Amino acid sequence: MRFRTIRNSFMLSVCLVLWSFATFAQDSRLLRVQVTKSSESLTNILSRLESEHKVKFAYNPEELSRIQVQQRYDKMSLSEVLDEKGYRLSEKSGSFVISRKPQSASGQSQGQRLLTGTVKDPQGQPLMGASVQIKGTGVNTSTDDNGNFVINAKVGDVLLIRFVGFEDMEHTVFNTGSQNLVLTKTDETLSEVVVVGYGTQRKASVIGAISTVKPEVLQSNQTRSITNSLAGQVAGVIAVQRSGEPGYDNSDFWIRGMNSFGANTTPLVLVDGIERSLSNISPEEIESFSVLKDATATAVYGVRGANGVILVQTKRGKQGKPRVTVKTDYGLSQPTKLPEFVGAAKYMETINTAYSYSGLAPLFLDEQIHRTRIGYDPDLYADVDWMDAVTTPFSGNGRLSMDVNGGSERLRYSLVAAYFNESGMIAVDDRQNYDSRLGLKKYNLRSNVDLDLTSSTKLAVGIGGYITERQAPGVGISTIFSHAMDTPPYVHPIIYSNGEIPRIEARYNPWSDATQTGYQLRYDSNLETQLNVVQDFGLLMPVLDGLKGSVLASFDAFNRHDQRRTKTPRNFIAIGRNDIGELITSEVGKDGQEFLGYSRTSGGNRTIYFESRLNYNKTLNNVHHLDGLFLFNLRDYVDQSVSEAIGALPYRNTGIAGRTAYSYADRYFAEFNFGYNGSENFKRGYRFGFFPSFAVGWMPSSERFFEPLRGTVSKLKFRGSWGLVGNDRIQGDGTADTRRFAYLSTIESDSGYSFGYTNNFGYGGWREGEFGIENMTWETAEKLDVGMELGLWNNALHVQVDWFNEKRRDIFMRRKTIPETAGYNLLPFANYGRVDNRGFEVELLVNHSFSPDWFISARGNFTYAKNTVIEYDESENLKQSFRARTGRPLNQHFGLVAERLYSYSDFDDESKNLLREDVPEPSYGPVRAGDIKYKDLNNDGIINSDDETAIGKPYVPQKIFGFGINTRYKQFDLGFLFQGATDFTNMMQGATLVPGSGGGGTGNIYANVDDRWTPENPSSNVIWPRLSSSQSSNNMRYSTWWLVDASYLRLKNMEVGYTLPQTARDKLLMKNARVFLRGSNLLTFSYFKMWDPEIGSQNGLKYPLQRIVSGGIEITF
Amino acid sequence: MKKIIYKILTVTVFWGMMSCDKFLDKMPDDAITMEMVFNDRVRTEEWLAAIYNKVPDPLMDYTRQWGSTFFSDDAQIAIAMSQFNDYWKWVVANNQGSVSATHKPPVDIWGNAYKDVRSALLFIDNVKPLEAQGQTAVMVQQMKMEARFLIAFYYHKLLEVYGPFPLITELVGADTPLEQVIVPRTPVDEIVNWLDNEYKVLANFFPASYSNADQMFGRPNKGICKALRARLWLYAASPLYNGNTEYADLKNPDGTLLFSQTYDPSKWTKAVEATRDFLDLAEEGNYDLYREYYPNGRIDPFLSFQNLFLKTANVNKEIIFGRATNSRNWYNGVSNPRGYAGGSGYYGSTQNLVDAFFMKNGLPINDPTSGYVETGFSTSQTIYPNTKYDLGGSARTEGLVSETGTYNMYVNREPRFYITLWHDNQWIPRANRTTQFKNGGQDGGPTHDSPQSGYLNRKGVNPEADPRNNNVPYQPAIILRLGEFYLNYAEALNEVTPGHADILKYVNLIRERAGIPTYGSGAGQIDISTDQGTMREIIRRERRVEFAMEGDVRYNDIRRWKIAEDIFRAPIYGMNRSASNNSFYQRTAYMTRSWTKRNYFWPIYQNYRDNNENLVQNKYW
């Protein structure tokens, strides 16, 4: 009957969860005994109660099975019955323990006593369900939810305790007190399960290169997107966070770096097996996070897997009483580093200097500079730090999450609800009657329910969704920053003392941009649903033992709405003061509008996915492990935000995938995977590809001959894999626009023409578009991986090393060697480019318990990936030149080699820009002393593009690493992670980068302006070359002069926590309670000092990463 | 119930396992194809229209996009403007001498020409009669020839800007071997002869006028082809192209000389012949100088010269070829005083140009008898007879061009001066005030969005326009006008047969319309020596003022005459922009332009040379 109720209410899983919740909140008083026969054994009655009421009793079955309960006890409460029989029922933290009443203990014969105890893991967490047996007898029991057990044992008995994942333990009973037993973990890799492509595997038998991340690790970073937690946490992931702006702070990340200069280098991300975004998942939703790196792991994804795959599983319910975890924190953030500018007086002096170097009279009069310096009249002689004016020193952010998890044998549920809120550091004007504060709110909800429809049929339903609301000023954040950079400090104050808002014609007031322009809102909503039915055929027909079939269907929907409520304020400029000292102003422009406008746009996308599969998993004779998979899937994705018809057509993929794996006694492993799938982008006949992969492994540590060594080397595994994977995404020239259906030629619409005396005979226009390339097909990645896993001293130290070599072939690219004289409107695409990518990654893990109270774990990882362009379709001409991209890494900087600054002795006549005969002639415009002198690489006496070469390192780090320690001592815990990246460089550039080059009309001057060349101190060992009143095109060439080493090391996260002691928790009915203090990006060490090097900006004008300090509390009931 | 579940499961699994190639086919088939274009009359016409799109607008492309006007000594922009967009960055970099072959021009004239040529060749190959839709074989032939005209026209522009280029006249297929595309530059003479032949064929094909003239305005006709051929030969005969020994070593990798090294006087003869051919057509009543007349029957020089640039081709017979599609909003915005136009009046001109204008009496200012005074301020109004022009003051006095108190430099200048430029303290009719170009003035500096050297362009400015509210009436964009061919003819004739009576005749036609005394020995005429040297200077001076600020004419002239190096040895002068009082009226150097031998042609973009080892760079780049 209960079952029917479940079925009926099934459709509303949220209701279901609430319902289940209520059911399990049992009270022992409600447990009434039912005696069906004249008399029944107590254990029978108890097991019936357990299944009916979804409770669990801890008792000694051997003892209780002998106790008969007569009919007269029917309908009596359990505790009364037990009392009658000389036992008592106690409830401990929500589970029931049946133990003999103390007074009756003396009555026991043969010195046997009811012995109690607890079983815990090294971290002090109770182990539920551990088996406790008296060695040599059949007497046994198991532990309850809190690790408690009761067993009929006497002093001298030996208890044998067993629990999956832990070493068996023999414990001799010396006294009758409570026995506190701590199990040590066995080689966890033998028992752990790893999520792999379309399934799971025992960790021991995994021979692909897969990194897994504990979800806690992803929770320790105080940012919206978990993409920001990957760098330095996951071996093999190269990630950089380029901005800290709320809503736009996702990191760029690549698995094993970039492999292609083609369009698509980002990994395939699958959440619960379905292609989804990683950015807005709440870390609390995640149960497991795997990164699949080599071909063995990714071949099943065939034409989509070339860039690696990230698999995320969301939390599923576990059998047991409901566990409710509530977590909240609140923090303050501030930028890691903003560029600093000089004040107005210094600004004017510098501009005058720049003018004098350019042979011009000073722009600012001494009187003006003096009045500015003394603050004579802030309206007319302003001195504004615009970066300061548009930002706030601190902004707040907070999170709140609730996680409910539990279930019975037949039904398990997980519910995660999370709220995230962050505000940005853009200034607001409190006098406005609307809120233009930059900020983002995110609400996540995910509910996963697993239901056993029959004993062999399982049904899983998952519903997840989020809403984000982003609010921002009417003017874009990057525009505000660029205006703050562009606006000199002296032009006008942020606001006049009379309340009017100043601005110069055709220029901007950055503060007004930030605070006076209304606001814009963006609402995103996302729904992710899936339904999965798994049938275990083995339970139906023994001959099919190990065979399971499943069907998965899902639909996802994403919607976005943008609403703009913006206005343009009226602006004035002061031209002086009148006789009575009032400011005389005149209106600038006439486009001011004092009310908020309204406009909106919207878009979205939806995905439908279907998958059916067969899994086979069997162990024969305890040594032969067989694993098989056969799968079919199809996906249909529609983007509703695009403006052109081609982009609005569904994106489709379909294919099959398979795996066979065999292992012998955990010693020898072999695996074959394949994906056979197709992409709509290619013509029939070039559409479906077969992507095989092979892997072998050997684990000497499981061999018999290894036994003597096992005390030291607890695990040693070698593995190797080879395979092919593909990429079918061809990007167009634009942003996310892809060149779809590459086999079809296109016609582009173009600007037309109007004829007639007054152009009133109008025509649209067409012209040739893309060339259809009939034999266009996917990019192929050939991946080779050799790895080793080593565990020492019972895996107290665990090391994993992987070396990889990937060859990307047939990269989609527009041909580059076709001369423009061919007249192609768009150069044709071809499967042409080739890139090699090589590197290694090391993962190190140390775990040690000094005592049950003191546990320490340290981890570190290092990833190195270096790619080389093998074929870029460059002309032979170019390949011979220094500028050749062939043979260089992707994202390589190119430019001139700066030798030094010109000295006066380089010139015949410095004032006329006449260089000496023997000094190479620069071709970028006239030079003076103090300008940058470049190296004439080809010694032809002229500095031009032939002297440009690869300079510095690529723009994306080649090495990325992280190391951290987590330790717990009694109730206190401490964890920190350092993260760093190196082998990458940034190029400084910008129209007004060099102080003064804005001519005084635009541009700010960086605070380190004095570190410059001057005629008095003509040093080359400075940051800034000769100042000039306009941008010097010689000095602003891309060159080693402006190249900066962007390497950094930062204290990415740090956390201290205090867990309430058990006694206090028990009193508060909490399973766990912890308070913590946390920091992100607390310290940054870098060679480059002007702004945060990770953002990769040319001039520092990007929303910087945030340093966040927060405190919070985490409670589990 | 279990059985049902199993059945459903089994069916779903097998349904799913069905392979479906069809699932991946593109559906629906809605993309337009080449066949669909040329099977449809409207789309066919639209394909052709897209090729027309790159026909330059002289007052937009030649000024802002290409930069030609600002490369000449007519115009000046604030150096600081280089930060605002790629166009001004290109202009300022050129002015400062900091352009290199790696600087891609903001408008890729070179690359665009080849794209348009390909598009035109594809059109010629694919266009076909569609009788059912009313597209007859005759219409197809007309359109094919239009496409052919556009190929010639775009290549002609390339020759002017870059010099010789690889002349590609065949369609390059996707399967054409790369070696056949990596072609060297074609020598100048070969290109000129090819263009000459094209223009001749086209001129024979097109009619002198169309019955549906309005609808066809903007498309080629006989006159346009003849005029272009005339201009082609004038340029080919000029020193830059004709036996220019500076390019003696500009050779293709196979040793082919790109510029013929012997001066060929017969090219001037060709120029005379070709221009005469066009003028014959013009004088059959097809074209005429634009003139407006005062009620007494005399030419009204002010309204003639002002409205020449405002009146459309139906009433303006001086227009030979125009870009029909254009808008003058930007142009009127930047060519009007800032405080009035509401935008940023920064289309500046130079003192160098101001000095080139004649006096009211037709004499240059350096003539001691011209009456030119450079100091002090006028004590009386300047009023011209025979004109309805009344834009000089609030009283709208007929013929009033400048009020008392005007700086004497601007008093008693020729009518074209007042139509071509804005100077300080000049009446702005619609604003009801005078210009304030001085430092701190409503229309003045020191900011970048003001005239940097004390003058703004006024040519082509519509006094009726309201640029502040983007309300600017349609104006023609004149690529070729008859006036140019009068002076072209005089110039060529003076090189072939100095002293020929037609030389003065055509110069005088221009001066007559300009409202200043003509040359000659008659009454009221200015007597001059007609020897070849003097005449050459007279013609050049007349061109300078007649075509001032008119797109690329001046830029092309100083290049083809090879006088740019001399011109830019002197700085660009203006008024003293940093003064807020009358010391503003002080000749002040704004900047010294960088112009070296390399500047006669643009550099070929480095990327284009990277892919074509046969493509030699222009000299000195």
Interface residues (C-beta under 8 A of the other chain):
Chain A: A361 L363 L453 T454 T457 I504 E505 A506 V533 Q535 G549 V551 I575 G589 K590 F610 E611 S612 L614 F632 N633 L634 A645 I646 L649 R652 N653 T654 I656 G678 S679 E680 R684 R687 F688 R740 F741 L744 S745 T746 I747 D750 S751 G752 Y753 S754 F755 G756 Y757 T758 N759 F761 Y763 G764 G765 W766 R767 E768 F771 K816 T817 I818 P819 E820 T821 A822 G823 Y824 N825 P828 E874 S875 E876 N877 L878 S881 R883 S923 Y924 G925 P926 N944 S945 A991 T992 G998 G999 G1001 T1002 G1003 S1029 S1030 Q1031 S1032 S1033 N1034
Chain B: K2 I5 Y6 L9 T12 V13 G16 M17 C20 D21 F23 L24 D25 K26 M27 P28 D30 A31 I32 T33 M34 M36 V37 R43 E45 E46 W47 L48 A49 A50 I51 Y52 N53 V55 I79 A80 S82 Q83 V92 A93 Q96 G97 S98 V99 S100 A101 T102 H103 W110 G111 Y114 K115 D116 V117 R118 S119 L121 L122 P166 I168 V172 A174 T176 L178 V181 I182 V183 D214 Q215 M216 F217 G218 R219 T312 A313 N314 A324 T325 N326 R338 G342 G343 S344 G440 P446 T447 H448 D449 R468 Y474 P476 S578 S594 Q606 Y608 D610 N611 N612 E613 L615 W621
